[in-house]
């Protein structure tokens, strides 16, 4: 991104508060232009949301979806949770009163949310780990 966007707009895209993004910038997150706290209407820092998300993800140890990464591990846990018995042989979906397809969709949306928070953009289809692709298949199947 060449010129960057306002912190407020980046916050909306990333699903965070503008205050959180301002704290990230104060803590060293990259920005296109830095107001140094001397902002004001139309004079604040300009940021690249993807760069902010990447900085935040690296800071918290979540950096990729490759084999062995934190997101790949999360995908495996989500798929395992979807398949497992939560209590006395009953799945979590049944305990929550939703069908397995709705549960898969909910877990898929959660993965997408985590990816967006850590990468600053939604995942491309090729970036979904296998376990998430299984959840995607479940959301489109009719039983």
Secondary structure, DSSP 4 states (H G I P E B T S, - for coil): --S-EEHHHHHHHHTS-HHHHHHHHHTT---SB--TT---TT-S-EE-HHHHHHHHHHHTT----STTSHHHHHHHHHHHHHHSEEETTEEHHHHHT--HHHHHHHHHHHHHHHHHHHHSSPPPGGGS-HHHHHHHHHHH---
